[in-house]
Amino acid sequence: LRTNPEETIHLPSVINECLTLKELICTIYPRLQELTTMSTSYLTGRNILLVRNDDVNFINVRALEMMPGEEIDYFTADQLPKDDSDD
C-alpha cells in the first residue's frame, strides 16, 4: 500500500469505451487467455478501478475464468481450535 497523499494518478486523455466486460478485461489484461505463467508485475501493473467491491469481485471472477490452467483452491483457517492453542 502506498500512503503518499501527494501521489498522482494520470489518466490518458482518451479513454477507450468497451462494449462488453470481456472486451474490458482483454483491453486491460492483453493475452490473458494465452499466458501459461504470469509474473506478478503483469497483474499488478494493470488496474480496473471501480466504486463497489461486489463489482470488483464479479470482474475478478470473470478474469480468472479466462485464464488458462486448472483451478486450485487453497484453504485457510481464521481461528485454531482451543485444544490446539499451545502448538
C-alpha positions as CSV (number, residue, x, y, z in Angstrom):
1,L,0.0,0.0,0.0
2,R,1.2,3.4,-0.8
3,T,0.3,6.1,1.7
4,N,1.7,9.1,-0.1
5,P,-1.2,11.6,-0.3
6,E,0.7,13.6,-3.0
7,E,0.9,10.7,-5.4
8,T,-1.0,11.5,-8.6
9,I,-2.6,9.1,-11.0
10,H,-2.5,10.3,-14.6
11,L,-5.3,9.1,-16.8
12,P,-5.0,9.1,-20.6
13,S,-6.6,12.0,-22.5
14,V,-8.6,9.5,-24.5
15,I,-10.2,6.6,-22.6
16,N,-11.4,3.7,-24.7
17,E,-15.0,2.7,-24.2
18,C,-15.6,-1.1,-24.1
19,L,-18.9,-2.5,-25.1
20,T,-18.6,-5.8,-23.1
21,L,-17.0,-7.0,-19.9
22,K,-14.8,-9.4,-21.9
23,E,-13.5,-6.5,-24.1
24,L,-12.7,-4.5,-20.9
25,I,-10.8,-7.4,-19.4
26,C,-8.9,-8.1,-22.6
27,T,-8.0,-4.4,-23.0
28,I,-6.6,-4.2,-19.5
29,Y,-5.0,-7.7,-19.5
30,P,-4.0,-8.4,-23.1
31,R,-3.1,-12.1,-23.8
32,L,-4.6,-13.2,-20.5
33,Q,-6.0,-16.3,-22.2
34,E,-2.7,-17.2,-23.7
35,L,-0.3,-16.9,-20.8
36,T,0.8,-20.1,-19.1
37,T,3.0,-18.4,-16.5
38,M,2.3,-15.0,-15.2
39,S,4.6,-12.5,-13.4
40,T,3.2,-10.5,-10.5
41,S,4.2,-7.3,-12.3
42,Y,1.9,-8.3,-15.2
43,L,-1.1,-8.4,-12.9
44,T,-0.2,-5.6,-10.5
45,G,0.9,-3.2,-13.3
46,R,-2.7,-3.0,-14.6
47,N,-5.9,-2.0,-12.8
48,I,-9.6,-1.7,-13.3
49,L,-10.9,0.9,-10.9
50,L,-14.5,0.5,-9.6
51,V,-16.5,2.0,-6.8
52,R,-18.1,-1.1,-5.4
53,N,-16.4,-4.2,-4.1
54,D,-19.1,-6.5,-5.5
55,D,-18.4,-5.2,-9.0
56,V,-14.6,-5.8,-8.4
57,N,-15.3,-9.4,-7.3
58,F,-17.5,-10.0,-10.3
59,I,-14.9,-8.8,-12.7
60,N,-12.1,-10.8,-10.9
61,V,-14.1,-14.0,-11.2
62,R,-14.7,-13.4,-15.0
63,A,-11.0,-12.6,-15.5
64,L,-9.9,-15.7,-13.6
65,E,-12.3,-17.8,-15.7
66,M,-10.4,-16.6,-18.8
67,M,-7.0,-17.6,-17.6
68,P,-5.7,-21.0,-18.8
69,G,-4.9,-23.9,-16.4
70,E,-6.7,-25.8,-13.7
71,E,-8.4,-24.1,-10.9
72,I,-6.8,-24.7,-7.5
73,D,-8.5,-24.0,-4.2
74,Y,-6.3,-23.0,-1.1
75,F,-7.9,-23.2,2.3
76,T,-7.0,-21.2,5.4
77,A,-8.2,-21.1,9.0
78,D,-9.1,-17.9,10.7
79,Q,-9.0,-19.5,14.1
80,L,-7.4,-22.5,15.7
81,P,-9.4,-24.8,17.9
82,K,-8.8,-24.1,21.6
83,D,-7.2,-27.5,22.2
84,D,-4.5,-26.6,19.6
85,S,-3.7,-23.2,21.1
86,D,-0.4,-24.5,22.6
87,D,1.0,-25.7,19.3
